[in-house]
Amino acid sequence: MSFSAVVVDIREESRVAGRQRWQVLLDRTEFTAGDTGELEAVARSGALLLVPVLGAVEDGGEIWLQVEKPLAAGTEVTGCVEAKG
């Protein structure tokens, strides 16, 4: 299942051994807690960015997506939720 959305917020989740992990919040989502999948965006250079969604967590009634590549607020994305087994 795919959907269009816009990144509205981003926060650092963790930093271990020089590797950062981020959480992004979208203006709308089809992800639910525990889901994985992918976000697709277009960089300013025009390059296609594929960002794996490693997980989704609920915090204060919002679904935050766990990613290793930060996406700036205002970035338009296409999300794709992986089918559950």
N, C-alpha and C positions, 0 to 999 in steps of 0.2 A: 504494500500500500504506500503510495507516495502522496506528498502534499507540499504546498508552498508556504513559506513563512519568512519572517524577518527576525534576526537576532536583536533582542532588546536589552540584554545584560550579559555580562561575563564575569566570572570570578575564578581566582586560582583555588584549586582544590588541594593540591599537594605539590611538593618539590622534593624529590629524592634523588640523590646522586646526580644532580644537575639536570634531571628530567622533570619537566613540569606537566601537570595534569590540570585541565580546566573544566569548568562547568559553564554551559551556555544556556540561556533562557530564551525561548522563542515566543513570538506574539501569539502563535497557535501551534498545536502539536497533535500528532496521532500517537506519539510515544506514551507509554505508561511505565510506571516503576518496574524496573527489571528488564525492560526491552533493550535490544541492541539494534544496530542498523548503520545508516550512513547519511551524511549531509553532503550535498553538492552545492558549490558556490563558484562564482567567477571572480577571479582576482582582478585588481585594477589593471594588470598587464594583459588581461584577456585570457589568461591560463585557467583551465578548469581545475578546481580544487575538489578532491574527494576526501572527506574527513570521516573516518570511522567513529561511530558512536559506540563507546565501550560499555555503556550502561546508562540507565535513567533512574534518577532518584527524586522522591517527592520531598519538598521542604516548604512548609507553610502553605500547602495547597497548590504549589507550583511544581511543575516537572522540569528539573534541570538535567541536561544531557552531559555526560562525561566524555570529554574529548582530549586528545593530546596536541591538537593544533588549535590555537585561539582564533576565533572569528570576531571581528569588531562589531560593536553595536551598529545596527543599520544595514548589515550585510543581508542580502536576499539569499535564501537557500531553498533547495528542494530536499525534503527529508524522505527517507525510505526506511520503513520499519521491517526488520527481518521477520519472516514467518516463524512462529513458534512450533517446534517440533512435533 
